[in-house]
Amino acid sequence: MSKYLIFEDFAFKDRRLLLGALAELGYREVEEGGALALFGYQGDQRPETAQIVVRRRFLGSASNDLGFVRTADGYAPIVSEYDQRTLHSGAFLVKLRTAYSEAVIEEVKRRLHGAAHRTVEGDRIRITVRY
Amino acid sequence: MPEIQFTINPSTGQLETHITGVAGPSCDDIAKLVRELLGQPARETETAEYRLQPQVRLQVHPGQPR
């Protein structure tokens, strides 16, 4: 049985942008609720609950449910040790944060009625929003 | 022209934000919007430009009461 880990440093502030970032990574089917139960890969209910859940059938055959619990800083991911190692070759949280960052920039551009210019410099993505 | 420069580090997912061309309180409004979506930043610094007073030019149109 894989232990669940809560990543409070990775909290995502905006629910709608988080859902968009999850969709960007291919997880369009999510459940939302007050305190949804999380289940392990054998169907065993875990003590942890979450407000946003991606069920394990959308992740991998040996995966556990993936959750996001609402905290004062935003929605913190609850990921099992197994999925942390295997989802997106162990880069799931980094990829989700990158997708979320891009969603934030798009939202800022939209709210300011601005225009964006994107460049890649070395290993960095630079996006300039003018308004 | 005001602009916001965002830099994403894809190997960590971290985002850096640099606001230019906006002085003082207007800059705070943009920073507030970014904080609303990203949360409290790990680090926040004011540039010299931030401390400049915004230049306000009054335009008087003919026929308008003063």
N, CA and C atoms of all chains as a GROMACS GRO file, in nm:
protein
  591
    1MET      N    1   0.086  -0.120   0.000
    1MET     CA    2   0.000   0.000   0.000
    1MET      C    3   0.089   0.124   0.000
    2SER      N    4   0.060   0.214  -0.089
    2SER     CA    5   0.142   0.335  -0.104
    2SER      C    6   0.086   0.447  -0.017
    3LYS      N    7   0.175   0.512   0.054
    3LYS     CA    8   0.134   0.621   0.145
    3LYS      C    9   0.098   0.747   0.065
    4TYR      N   10   0.000   0.822   0.117
    4TYR     CA   11  -0.033   0.950   0.053
    4TYR      C   12   0.052   1.061   0.112
    5LEU      N   13   0.094   1.153   0.026
    5LEU     CA   14   0.173   1.268   0.069
    5LEU      C   15   0.096   1.395   0.031
    6ILE      N   16   0.092   1.492   0.120
    6ILE     CA   17   0.026   1.620   0.090
    6ILE      C   18   0.133   1.724   0.061
    7PHE      N   19   0.128   1.785  -0.056
    7PHE     CA   20   0.229   1.881  -0.099
    7PHE      C   21   0.177   2.024  -0.080
    8GLU      N   22   0.187   2.075   0.042
    8GLU     CA   23   0.130   2.208   0.069
    8GLU      C   24   0.207   2.319  -0.002
    9ASP      N   25   0.337   2.297  -0.029
    9ASP     CA   26   0.415   2.399  -0.101
    9ASP      C   27   0.373   2.412  -0.247
   10PHE      N   28   0.298   2.315  -0.296
   10PHE     CA   29   0.253   2.317  -0.435
   10PHE      C   30   0.107   2.361  -0.446
   11ALA      N   31   0.055   2.430  -0.345
   11ALA     CA   32  -0.087   2.466  -0.347
   11ALA      C   33  -0.121   2.556  -0.465
   12PHE      N   34  -0.235   2.527  -0.528
   12PHE     CA   35  -0.282   2.602  -0.645
   12PHE      C   36  -0.398   2.691  -0.601
   13LYS      N   37  -0.380   2.820  -0.618
   13LYS     CA   38  -0.472   2.918  -0.560
   13LYS      C   39  -0.611   2.916  -0.624
   14ASP      N   40  -0.615   2.905  -0.755
   14ASP     CA   41  -0.741   2.924  -0.827
   14ASP      C   42  -0.795   2.789  -0.878
   15ARG      N   43  -0.916   2.755  -0.835
   15ARG     CA   44  -0.975   2.626  -0.869
   15ARG      C   45  -0.993   2.609  -1.020
   16ARG      N   46  -1.046   2.712  -1.084
   16ARG     CA   47  -1.075   2.701  -1.228
   16ARG      C   48  -0.946   2.683  -1.309
   17LEU      N   49  -0.842   2.757  -1.272
   17LEU     CA   50  -0.715   2.744  -1.343
   17LEU      C   51  -0.650   2.609  -1.316
   18LEU      N   52  -0.670   2.558  -1.194
   18LEU     CA   53  -0.618   2.424  -1.162
   18LEU      C   54  -0.686   2.319  -1.250
   19LEU      N   55  -0.818   2.329  -1.264
   19LEU     CA   56  -0.890   2.233  -1.348
   19LEU      C   57  -0.841   2.242  -1.493
   20GLY      N   58  -0.813   2.364  -1.537
   20GLY     CA   59  -0.760   2.384  -1.673
   20GLY      C   60  -0.622   2.321  -1.688
   21ALA      N   61  -0.539   2.335  -1.586
   21ALA     CA   62  -0.404   2.277  -1.591
   21ALA      C   63  -0.411   2.124  -1.592
   22LEU      N   64  -0.504   2.069  -1.512
   22LEU     CA   65  -0.521   1.923  -1.512
   22LEU      C   66  -0.567   1.875  -1.650
   23ALA      N   67  -0.660   1.949  -1.711
   23ALA     CA   68  -0.708   1.913  -1.845
   23ALA      C   69  -0.593   1.918  -1.945
   24GLU      N   70  -0.506   2.018  -1.929
   24GLU     CA   71  -0.392   2.032  -2.019
   24GLU      C   72  -0.301   1.908  -2.012
   25LEU      N   73  -0.294   1.846  -1.894
   25LEU     CA   74  -0.212   1.725  -1.878
   25LEU      C   75  -0.290   1.598  -1.915
   26GLY      N   76  -0.416   1.615  -1.957
   26GLY     CA   77  -0.494   1.500  -2.001
   26GLY      C   78  -0.596   1.449  -1.900
   27TYR      N   79  -0.610   1.519  -1.788
   27TYR     CA   80  -0.705   1.474  -1.684
   27TYR      C   81  -0.828   1.564  -1.687
   28ARG      N   82  -0.919   1.532  -1.776
   28ARG     CA   83  -1.039   1.616  -1.793
   28ARG      C   84  -1.152   1.570  -1.703
   29GLU      N   85  -1.146   1.445  -1.660
   29GLU     CA   86  -1.252   1.391  -1.575
   29GLU      C   87  -1.212   1.408  -1.430
   30VAL      N   88  -1.278   1.497  -1.360
   30VAL     CA   89  -1.249   1.516  -1.217
   30VAL      C   90  -1.381   1.512  -1.141
   31GLU      N   91  -1.372   1.476  -1.014
   31GLU     CA   92  -1.489   1.485  -0.927
   31GLU      C   93  -1.464   1.599  -0.830
   32GLU      N   94  -1.571   1.671  -0.798
   32GLU     CA   95  -1.560   1.780  -0.701
   32GLU      C   96  -1.664   1.762  -0.592
   33GLY      N   97  -1.628   1.794  -0.471
   33GLY     CA   98  -1.721   1.782  -0.360
   33GLY      C   99  -1.661   1.835  -0.232
   34GLY      N  100  -1.738   1.827  -0.123
   34GLY     CA  101  -1.693   1.882   0.004
   34GLY      C  102  -1.580   1.802   0.067
   35ALA      N  103  -1.596   1.671   0.071
   35ALA     CA  104  -1.494   1.585   0.131
   35ALA      C  105  -1.502   1.448   0.064
   36LEU      N  106  -1.448   1.440  -0.055
   36LEU     CA  107  -1.455   1.315  -0.132
   36LEU      C  108  -1.351   1.216  -0.079
   37ALA      N  109  -1.393   1.091  -0.066
   37ALA     CA  110  -1.301   0.987  -0.019
   37ALA      C  111  -1.200   0.954  -0.128
   38LEU      N  112  -1.079   0.920  -0.086
   38LEU     CA  113  -0.975   0.875  -0.179
   38LEU      C  114  -0.961   0.724  -0.166
   39PHE      N  115  -0.940   0.657  -0.279
   39PHE     CA  116  -0.926   0.512  -0.279
   39PHE      C  117  -0.791   0.471  -0.338
   40GLY      N  118  -0.735   0.366  -0.278
   40GLY     CA  119  -0.608   0.313  -0.326
   40GLY      C  120  -0.628   0.222  -0.446
   41TYR      N  121  -0.521   0.169  -0.499
   41TYR     CA  122  -0.529   0.092  -0.624
   41TYR      C  123  -0.605  -0.038  -0.610
   42GLN      N  124  -0.621  -0.088  -0.486
   42GLN     CA  125  -0.699  -0.211  -0.466
   42GLN      C  126  -0.843  -0.181  -0.426
   43GLY      N  127  -0.882  -0.053  -0.436
   43GLY     CA  128  -1.018  -0.014  -0.401
   43GLY      C  129  -1.036   0.013  -0.253
   44ASP      N  130  -0.927   0.016  -0.180
   44ASP     CA  131  -0.932   0.040  -0.036
   44ASP      C  132  -0.948   0.188  -0.007
   45GLN      N  133  -1.048   0.222   0.077
   45GLN     CA  134  -1.071   0.362   0.110
   45GLN      C  135  -0.965   0.412   0.207
   46ARG      N  136  -0.910   0.528   0.178
   46ARG     CA  137  -0.806   0.587   0.262
   46ARG      C  138  -0.866   0.692   0.354
   47PRO      N  139  -0.798   0.726   0.462
   47PRO     CA  140  -0.854   0.826   0.555
   47PRO      C  141  -0.855   0.967   0.497
   48GLU      N  142  -0.771   0.993   0.398
   48GLU     CA  143  -0.763   1.128   0.341
   48GLU      C  144  -0.887   1.160   0.258
   49THR      N  145  -0.928   1.285   0.263
   49THR     CA  146  -1.037   1.331   0.176
   49THR      C  147  -0.989   1.454   0.099
   50ALA      N  148  -1.061   1.487  -0.008
   50ALA     CA  149  -1.019   1.600  -0.092
   50ALA      C  150  -1.141   1.666  -0.154
   51GLN      N  151  -1.122   1.788  -0.202
   51GLN     CA  152  -1.231   1.862  -0.268
   51GLN      C  153  -1.231   1.840  -0.420
   52ILE      N  154  -1.115   1.805  -0.474
   52ILE     CA  155  -1.104   1.774  -0.617
   52ILE      C  156  -1.031   1.640  -0.628
   53VAL      N  157  -1.089   1.547  -0.706
   53VAL     CA  158  -1.028   1.414  -0.717
   53VAL      C  159  -1.022   1.369  -0.862
   54VAL      N  160  -0.905   1.316  -0.901
   54VAL     CA  161  -0.892   1.244  -1.028
   54VAL      C  162  -0.888   1.096  -0.990
   55ARG      N  163  -0.986   1.021  -1.036
   55ARG     CA  164  -0.993   0.879  -0.997
   55ARG      C  165  -0.883   0.797  -1.063
   56ARG      N  166  -0.846   0.692  -0.995
   56ARG     CA  167  -0.727   0.615  -1.036
   56ARG      C  168  -0.742   0.551  -1.173
   57ARG      N  169  -0.867   0.527  -1.216
   57ARG     CA  170  -0.886   0.464  -1.348
   57ARG      C  171  -0.837   0.556  -1.461
   58PHE      N  172  -0.826   0.687  -1.432
   58PHE     CA  173  -0.777   0.780  -1.535
   58PHE      C  174  -0.625   0.800  -1.527
   59LEU      N  175  -0.563   0.734  -1.429
   59LEU     CA  176  -0.418   0.754  -1.408
   59LEU      C  177  -0.337   0.636  -1.458
   60GLY      N  178  -0.351   0.521  -1.397
   60GLY     CA  179  -0.275   0.403  -1.438
   60GLY      C  180  -0.328   0.282  -1.364
   61SER      N  181  -0.294   0.163  -1.412
   61SER     CA  182  -0.353   0.041  -1.355
   61SER      C  183  -0.315   0.020  -1.209
   62ALA      N  184  -0.198   0.068  -1.168
   62ALA     CA  185  -0.156   0.050  -1.029
   62ALA      C  186  -0.162   0.181  -0.951
   63SER      N  187  -0.228   0.281  -1.010
   63SER     CA  188  -0.233   0.413  -0.946
   63SER      C  189  -0.338   0.418  -0.836
   64ASN      N  190  -0.322   0.516  -0.752
   64ASN     CA  191  -0.420   0.548  -0.647
   64ASN      C  192  -0.489   0.678  -0.688
   65ASP      N  193  -0.606   0.706  -0.627
   65ASP     CA  194  -0.673   0.833  -0.658
   65ASP      C  195  -0.578   0.949  -0.628
   66LEU      N  196  -0.597   1.055  -0.704
   66LEU     CA  197  -0.517   1.177  -0.687
   66LEU      C  198  -0.612   1.285  -0.638
   67GLY      N  199  -0.575   1.354  -0.531
   67GLY     CA  200  -0.667   1.452  -0.476
   67GLY      C  201  -0.605   1.589  -0.459
   68PHE      N  202  -0.692   1.687  -0.436
   68PHE     CA  203  -0.650   1.823  -0.403
   68PHE      C  204  -0.736   1.869  -0.286
   69VAL      N  205  -0.670   1.902  -0.178
   69VAL     CA  206  -0.743   1.942  -0.058
   69VAL      C  207  -0.732   2.093  -0.042
   70ARG      N  208  -0.845   2.158  -0.009
   70ARG     CA  209  -0.845   2.304   0.004
   70ARG      C  210  -0.776   2.344   0.133
   71THR      N  211  -0.678   2.433   0.123
   71THR     CA  212  -0.608   2.487   0.240
   71THR      C  213  -0.617   2.639   0.231
   72ALA      N  214  -0.562   2.708   0.330
   72ALA     CA  215  -0.564   2.854   0.328
   72ALA      C  216  -0.486   2.909   0.209
   73ASP      N  217  -0.389   2.833   0.160
   73ASP     CA  218  -0.306   2.881   0.047
   73ASP      C  219  -0.356   2.836  -0.089
   74GLY      N  220  -0.461   2.755  -0.092
   74GLY     CA  221  -0.511   2.706  -0.220
   74GLY      C  222  -0.533   2.555  -0.213
   75TYR      N  223  -0.537   2.492  -0.329
   75TYR     CA  224  -0.561   2.348  -0.335
   75TYR      C  225  -0.428   2.273  -0.335
   76ALA      N  226  -0.403   2.199  -0.228
   76ALA     CA  227  -0.276   2.127  -0.215
   76ALA      C  228  -0.293   1.984  -0.267
   77PRO      N  229  -0.198   1.939  -0.351
   77PRO     CA  230  -0.209   1.803  -0.406
   77PRO      C  231  -0.188   1.695  -0.299
   78ILE      N  232  -0.269   1.589  -0.310
   78ILE     CA  233  -0.247   1.468  -0.229
   78ILE      C  234  -0.214   1.358  -0.330
   79VAL      N  235  -0.090   1.314  -0.329
   79VAL     CA  236  -0.042   1.218  -0.428
   79VAL      C  237   0.022   1.101  -0.353
   80SER      N  238  -0.005   0.981  -0.400
   80SER     CA  239   0.058   0.866  -0.335
   80SER      C  240   0.206   0.861  -0.372
   81GLU      N  241   0.284   0.797  -0.286
   81GLU     CA  242   0.428   0.782  -0.314
   81GLU      C  243   0.449   0.716  -0.450
   82TYR      N  244   0.366   0.613  -0.477
   82TYR     CA  245   0.381   0.541  -0.605
   82TYR      C  246   0.358   0.635  -0.724
   83ASP      N  247   0.249   0.713  -0.718
   83ASP     CA  248   0.218   0.801  -0.831
   83ASP      C  249   0.317   0.916  -0.841
   84GLN      N  250   0.369   0.959  -0.730
   84GLN     CA  251   0.470   1.065  -0.736
   84GLN      C  252   0.591   1.017  -0.815
   85ARG      N  253   0.623   0.888  -0.800
   85ARG     CA  254   0.739   0.832  -0.870
   85ARG      C  255   0.710   0.804  -1.017
   86THR      N  256   0.584   0.769  -1.048
   86THR     CA  257   0.556   0.715  -1.182
   86THR      C  258   0.478   0.807  -1.275
   87LEU      N  259   0.388   0.891  -1.223
   87LEU     CA  260   0.306   0.975  -1.312
   87LEU      C  261   0.396   1.071  -1.389
   88HIS      N  262   0.380   1.073  -1.520
   88HIS     CA  263   0.464   1.159  -1.606
   88HIS      C  264   0.613   1.140  -1.573
   89SER      N  265   0.649   1.016  -1.555
   89SER     CA  266   0.789   0.978  -1.523
   89SER      C  267   0.841   1.052  -1.400
   90GLY      N  268   0.754   1.071  -1.305
   90GLY     CA  269   0.795   1.135  -1.179
   90GLY      C  270   0.790   1.287  -1.183
   91ALA      N  271   0.745   1.344  -1.295
   91ALA     CA  272   0.745   1.490  -1.310
   91ALA      C  273   0.603   1.548  -1.306
   92PHE      N  274   0.508   1.472  -1.253
   92PHE     CA  275   0.369   1.517  -1.258
   92PHE      C  276   0.350   1.655  -1.193
   93LEU      N  277   0.400   1.671  -1.071
   93LEU     CA  278   0.375   1.798  -1.000
   93LEU      C  279   0.443   1.916  -1.070
   94VAL      N  280   0.562   1.894  -1.121
   94VAL     CA  281   0.633   2.001  -1.192
   94VAL      C  282   0.557   2.038  -1.320
   95LYS      N  283   0.510   1.935  -1.391
   95LYS     CA  284   0.435   1.963  -1.514
   95LYS      C  285   0.303   2.032  -1.484
   96LEU      N  286   0.240   1.991  -1.374
   96LEU     CA  287   0.114   2.055  -1.337
   96LEU      C  288   0.139   2.201  -1.300
   97ARG      N  289   0.246   2.227  -1.228
   97ARG     CA  290   0.276   2.366  -1.190
   97ARG      C  291   0.310   2.450  -1.313
   98THR      N  292   0.380   2.391  -1.409
   98THR     CA  293   0.411   2.463  -1.533
   98THR      C  294   0.282   2.496  -1.609
   99ALA      N  295   0.193   2.396  -1.619
   99ALA     CA  296   0.066   2.418  -1.690
   99ALA      C  297  -0.017   2.523  -1.616
  100TYR      N  298  -0.013   2.519  -1.483
  100TYR     CA  299  -0.088   2.618  -1.403
  100TYR      C  300  -0.030   2.758  -1.426
  101SER      N  301   0.102   2.768  -1.428
  101SER     CA  302   0.166   2.899  -1.451
  101SER      C  303   0.123   2.956  -1.586
  102GLU      N  304   0.119   2.870  -1.688
  102GLU     CA  305   0.076   2.917  -1.820
  102GLU      C  306  -0.070   2.962  -1.817
  103ALA      N  307  -0.152   2.891  -1.739
  103ALA     CA  308  -0.293   2.929  -1.727
  103ALA      C  309  -0.307   3.063  -1.655
  104VAL      N  310  -0.222   3.087  -1.556
  104VAL     CA  311  -0.223   3.215  -1.483
  104VAL      C  312  -0.190   3.329  -1.580
  105ILE      N  313  -0.087   3.309  -1.662
  105ILE     CA  314  -0.046   3.414  -1.756
  105ILE      C  315  -0.159   3.444  -1.856
  106GLU      N  316  -0.222   3.339  -1.903
  106GLU     CA  317  -0.334   3.356  -1.996
  106GLU      C  318  -0.448   3.435  -1.930
  107GLU      N  319  -0.472   3.407  -1.802
  107GLU     CA  320  -0.577   3.477  -1.729
  107GLU      C  321  -0.542   3.624  -1.706
  108VAL      N  322  -0.416   3.650  -1.674
  108VAL     CA  323  -0.372   3.790  -1.656
  108VAL      C  324  -0.389   3.866  -1.788
  109LYS      N  325  -0.346   3.803  -1.896
  109LYS     CA  326  -0.359   3.865  -2.029
  109LYS      C  327  -0.507   3.896  -2.060
  110ARG      N  328  -0.593   3.802  -2.028
  110ARG     CA  329  -0.736   3.819  -2.056
  110ARG      C  330  -0.794   3.934  -1.974
  111ARG      N  331  -0.759   3.938  -1.845
  111ARG     CA  332  -0.818   4.040  -1.759
  111ARG      C  333  -0.766   4.180  -1.793
  112LEU      N  334  -0.642   4.189  -1.842
  112LEU     CA  335  -0.586   4.320  -1.875
  112LEU      C  336  -0.611   4.358  -2.021
  113HIS      N  337  -0.680   4.270  -2.093
  113HIS     CA  338  -0.704   4.292  -2.237
  113HIS      C  339  -0.570   4.316  -2.307
  114GLY      N  340  -0.472   4.235  -2.272
  114GLY     CA  341  -0.338   4.254  -2.325
  114GLY      C  342  -0.306   4.160  -2.440
  115ALA      N  343  -0.181   4.170  -2.485
  115ALA     CA  344  -0.130   4.082  -2.590
  115ALA      C  345  -0.005   4.014  -2.536
  116ALA      N  346   0.014   3.887  -2.573
  116ALA     CA  347   0.127   3.811  -2.518
  116ALA      C  348   0.226   3.775  -2.628
  117HIS      N  349   0.354   3.776  -2.591
  117HIS     CA  350   0.460   3.735  -2.681
  117HIS      C  351   0.542   3.629  -2.609
  118ARG      N  352   0.557   3.514  -2.672
  118ARG     CA  353   0.623   3.401  -2.606
  118ARG      C  354   0.755   3.370  -2.674
  119THR      N  355   0.859   3.350  -2.595
  119THR     CA  356   0.989   3.306  -2.648
  119THR      C  357   1.044   3.198  -2.556
  120VAL      N  358   1.133   3.118  -2.611
  120VAL     CA  359   1.205   3.019  -2.529
  120VAL      C  360   1.352   3.057  -2.530
  121GLU      N  361   1.406   3.083  -2.412
  121GLU     CA  362   1.546   3.123  -2.401
  121GLU      C  363   1.617   3.020  -2.314
  122GLY      N  364   1.699   2.939  -2.379
  122GLY     CA  365   1.764   2.831  -2.304
  122GLY      C  366   1.660   2.736  -2.251
  123ASP      N  367   1.663   2.713  -2.121
  123ASP     CA  368   1.563   2.623  -2.063
  123ASP      C  369   1.448   2.699  -1.998
  124ARG      N  370   1.434   2.827  -2.031
  124ARG     CA  371   1.328   2.908  -1.971
  124ARG      C  372   1.225   2.950  -2.077
  125ILE      N  373   1.100   2.953  -2.035
  125ILE     CA  374   0.993   3.006  -2.121
  125ILE      C  375   0.965   3.148  -2.074
  126ARG      N  376   0.977   3.243  -2.165
  126ARG     CA  377   0.949   3.383  -2.129
  126ARG      C  378   0.823   3.428  -2.204
  127ILE      N  379   0.730   3.483  -2.129
  127ILE     CA  380   0.606   3.534  -2.189
  127ILE      C  381   0.589   3.677  -2.142
  128THR      N  382   0.581   3.769  -2.237
  128THR     CA  383   0.563   3.910  -2.204
  128THR      C  384   0.420   3.950  -2.239
  129VAL      N  385   0.353   4.008  -2.140
  129VAL     CA  386   0.216   4.056  -2.163
  129VAL      C  387   0.220   4.209  -2.164
  130ARG      N  388   0.179   4.268  -2.274
  130ARG     CA  389   0.170   4.414  -2.285
  130ARG      C  390   0.023   4.452  -2.287
  131TYR      N  391  -0.007   4.564  -2.222
  131TYR     CA  392  -0.148   4.605  -2.217
  131TYR      C  393  -0.160   4.756  -2.216
  132MET      N  394   0.516   5.166  -2.248
  132MET     CA  395   0.397   5.078  -2.241
  132MET      C  396   0.415   4.979  -2.126
  133PRO      N  397   0.315   4.968  -2.039
  133PRO     CA  398   0.328   4.873  -1.927
  133PRO      C  399   0.338   4.730  -1.978
  134GLU      N  400   0.422   4.653  -1.912
  134GLU     CA  401   0.430   4.512  -1.950
  134GLU      C  402   0.466   4.427  -1.829
  135ILE      N  403   0.425   4.302  -1.838
  135ILE     CA  404   0.457   4.204  -1.733
  135ILE      C  405   0.538   4.094  -1.799
  136GLN      N  406   0.657   4.072  -1.746
  136GLN     CA  407   0.741   3.965  -1.799
  136GLN      C  408   0.731   3.844  -1.706
  137PHE      N  409   0.687   3.734  -1.761
  137PHE     CA  410   0.678   3.610  -1.686
  137PHE      C  411   0.789   3.516  -1.734
  138THR      N  412   0.855   3.450  -1.641
  138THR     CA  413   0.955   3.350  -1.676
  138THR      C  414   0.921   3.220  -1.605
  139ILE      N  415   0.900   3.115  -1.684
  139ILE     CA  416   0.869   2.984  -1.626
  139ILE      C  417   0.993   2.896  -1.637
  140ASN      N  418   1.027   2.831  -1.530
  140ASN     CA  419   1.133   2.732  -1.531
  140ASN      C  420   1.067   2.594  -1.542
  141PRO      N  421   1.069   2.531  -1.661
  141PRO     CA  422   0.996   2.404  -1.678
  141PRO      C  423   1.053   2.289  -1.596
  142SER      N  424   1.176   2.303  -1.548
  142SER     CA  425   1.229   2.191  -1.469
  142SER      C  426   1.183   2.196  -1.322
  143THR      N  427   1.128   2.311  -1.281
  143THR     CA  428   1.073   2.319  -1.145
  143THR      C  429   0.926   2.362  -1.146
  144GLY      N  430   0.883   2.423  -1.257
  144GLY     CA  431   0.747   2.477  -1.266
  144GLY      C  432   0.735   2.614  -1.203
  145GLN      N  433   0.846   2.668  -1.150
  145GLN     CA  434   0.840   2.798  -1.082
  145GLN      C  435   0.821   2.912  -1.181
  146LEU      N  436   0.750   3.014  -1.135
  146LEU     CA  437   0.717   3.128  -1.219
  146LEU      C  438   0.772   3.255  -1.155
  147GLU      N  439   0.845   3.333  -1.234
  147GLU     CA  440   0.892   3.464  -1.189
  147GLU      C  441   0.815   3.571  -1.265
  148THR      N  442   0.782   3.676  -1.196
  148THR     CA  443   0.704   3.784  -1.256
  148THR      C  444   0.778   3.915  -1.238
  149HIS      N  445   0.790   3.992  -1.346
  149HIS     CA  446   0.856   4.123  -1.339
  149HIS      C  447   0.766   4.225  -1.407
  150ILE      N  448   0.722   4.324  -1.330
  150ILE     CA  449   0.630   4.424  -1.383
  150ILE      C  450   0.710   4.549  -1.416
  151THR      N  451   0.700   4.599  -1.538
  151THR     CA  452   0.773   4.720  -1.577
  151THR      C  453   0.679   4.821  -1.642
  152GLY      N  454   0.723   4.947  -1.638
  152GLY     CA  455   0.645   5.052  -1.703
  152GLY      C  456   0.525   5.096  -1.621
  153VAL      N  457   0.517   5.050  -1.497
  153VAL     CA  458   0.405   5.087  -1.410
  153VAL      C  459   0.463   5.135  -1.277
  154ALA      N  460   0.430   5.256  -1.237
  154ALA     CA  461   0.487   5.310  -1.112
  154ALA      C  462   0.387   5.297  -0.997
  155GLY      N  463   0.441   5.276  -0.878
  155GLY     CA  464   0.366   5.283  -0.752
  155GLY      C  465   0.238   5.203  -0.744
  156PRO      N  466   0.128   5.270  -0.707
  156PRO     CA  467   0.003   5.200  -0.676
  156PRO      C  468  -0.052   5.116  -0.792
  157SER      N  469  -0.032   5.163  -0.915
  157SER     CA  470  -0.081   5.085  -1.029
  157SER      C  471  -0.010   4.950  -1.036
  158CYS      N  472   0.119   4.953  -0.999
  158CYS     CA  473   0.197   4.829  -0.995
  158CYS      C  474   0.139   4.735  -0.889
  159ASP      N  475   0.097   4.793  -0.776
  159ASP     CA  476   0.037   4.712  -0.669
  159ASP      C  477  -0.090   4.641  -0.718
  160ASP      N  478  -0.167   4.709  -0.802
  160ASP     CA  479  -0.289   4.647  -0.854
  160ASP      C  480  -0.256   4.522  -0.935
  161ILE      N  481  -0.152   4.533  -1.018
  161ILE     CA  482  -0.112   4.417  -1.100
  161ILE      C  483  -0.058   4.306  -1.009
  162ALA      N  484   0.024   4.347  -0.910
  162ALA     CA  485   0.080   4.247  -0.818
  162ALA      C  486  -0.032   4.176  -0.742
  163LYS      N  487  -0.138   4.253  -0.708
  163LYS     CA  488  -0.252   4.194  -0.637
  163LYS      C  489  -0.322   4.089  -0.724
  164LEU      N  490  -0.337   4.120  -0.852
  164LEU     CA  491  -0.401   4.026  -0.944
  164LEU      C  492  -0.317   3.898  -0.954
  165VAL      N  493  -0.187   3.913  -0.965
  165VAL     CA  494  -0.099   3.797  -0.976
  165VAL      C  495  -0.105   3.715  -0.847
  166ARG      N  496  -0.106   3.784  -0.732
  166ARG     CA  497  -0.114   3.713  -0.604
  166ARG      C  498  -0.247   3.638  -0.590
  167GLU      N  499  -0.353   3.700  -0.643
  167GLU     CA  500  -0.486   3.638  -0.636
  167GLU      C  501  -0.486   3.502  -0.707
  168LEU      N  502  -0.407   3.491  -0.813
  168LEU     CA  503  -0.405   3.367  -0.892
  168LEU      C  504  -0.295   3.271  -0.850
  169LEU      N  505  -0.185   3.327  -0.796
  169LEU     CA  506  -0.069   3.242  -0.763
  169LEU      C  507  -0.048   3.223  -0.614
  170GLY      N  508  -0.106   3.310  -0.532
  170GLY     CA  509  -0.079   3.305  -0.389
  170GLY      C  510   0.038   3.395  -0.354
  171GLN      N  511   0.077   3.389  -0.229
  171GLN     CA  512   0.188   3.474  -0.183
  171GLN      C  513   0.319   3.430  -0.248
  172PRO      N  514   0.395   3.524  -0.301
  172PRO     CA  515   0.523   3.485  -0.362
  172PRO      C  516   0.625   3.447  -0.255
  173ALA      N  517   0.721   3.367  -0.296
  173ALA     CA  518   0.829   3.330  -0.204
  173ALA      C  519   0.917   3.453  -0.177
  174ARG      N  520   0.925   3.543  -0.276
  174ARG     CA  521   1.010   3.661  -0.262
  174ARG      C  522   0.947   3.773  -0.344
  175GLU      N  523   0.952   3.895  -0.290
  175GLU     CA  524   0.893   4.009  -0.361
  175GLU      C  525   0.984   4.130  -0.340
  176THR      N  526   1.026   4.196  -0.447
  176THR     CA  527   1.113   4.314  -0.433
  176THR      C  528   1.056   4.428  -0.516
  177GLU      N  529   1.079   4.550  -0.465
  177GLU     CA  530   1.036   4.669  -0.538
  177GLU      C  531   1.154   4.721  -0.619
  178THR      N  532   1.130   4.752  -0.745
  178THR     CA  533   1.238   4.809  -0.827
  178THR      C  534   1.239   4.960  -0.808
  179ALA      N  535   1.345   5.026  -0.860
  179ALA     CA  536   1.354   5.171  -0.850
  179ALA      C  537   1.234   5.236  -0.920
  180GLU      N  538   1.191   5.172  -1.027
  180GLU     CA  539   1.079   5.225  -1.105
  180GLU      C  540   0.952   5.232  -1.021
  181TYR      N  541   0.939   5.138  -0.927
  181TYR     CA  542   0.820   5.133  -0.842
  181TYR      C  543   0.804   5.263  -0.764
  182ARG      N  544   0.920   5.321  -0.724
  182ARG     CA  545   0.916   5.438  -0.635
  182ARG      C  546   0.892   5.568  -0.710
  183LEU      N  547   0.890   5.563  -0.843
  183LEU     CA  548   0.862   5.683  -0.921
  183LEU      C  549   0.716   5.722  -0.903
  184GLN      N  550   0.691   5.850  -0.900
  184GLN     CA  551   0.554   5.897  -0.896
  184GLN      C  552   0.495   5.888  -1.036
  185PRO      N  553   0.376   5.835  -1.048
  185PRO     CA  554   0.317   5.831  -1.181
  185PRO      C  555   0.292   5.972  -1.233
  186GLN      N  556   0.318   5.991  -1.360
  186GLN     CA  557   0.295   6.123  -1.419
  186GLN      C  558   0.150   6.133  -1.463
  187VAL      N  559   0.081   6.230  -1.411
  187VAL     CA  560  -0.058   6.250  -1.448
  187VAL      C  561  -0.068   6.380  -1.524
  188ARG      N  562  -0.115   6.372  -1.645
  188ARG     CA  563  -0.130   6.492  -1.725
  188ARG      C  564  -0.278   6.522  -1.739
  189LEU      N  565  -0.318   6.639  -1.693
  189LEU     CA  566  -0.459   6.676  -1.705
  189LEU      C  567  -0.487   6.723  -1.846
  190GLN      N  568  -0.589   6.672  -1.904
  190GLN     CA  569  -0.627   6.718  -2.037
  190GLN      C  570  -0.753   6.802  -2.025
  191VAL      N  571  -0.748   6.922  -2.077
  191VAL     CA  572  -0.865   7.010  -2.070
  191VAL      C  573  -0.924   7.020  -2.209
  192HIS      N  574  -1.045   6.974  -2.221
  192HIS     CA  575  -1.109   6.977  -2.352
  192HIS      C  576  -1.191   7.106  -2.365
  193PRO      N  577  -1.188   7.169  -2.479
  193PRO     CA  578  -1.264   7.292  -2.499
  193PRO      C  579  -1.414   7.267  -2.474
  194GLY      N  580  -1.472   7.356  -2.406
  194GLY     CA  581  -1.616   7.348  -2.382
  194GLY      C  582  -1.651   7.276  -2.253
  195GLN      N  583  -1.550   7.211  -2.190
  195GLN     CA  584  -1.582   7.141  -2.065
  195GLN      C  585  -1.572   7.238  -1.948
  196PRO      N  586  -1.663   7.227  -1.851
  196PRO     CA  587  -1.652   7.314  -1.733
  196PRO      C  588  -1.527   7.278  -1.652
  197ARG      N  589  -1.460   7.374  -1.593
  197ARG     CA  590  -1.341   7.348  -1.513
  197ARG      C  591  -1.376   7.342  -1.366
   0.00000   0.00000   0.00000
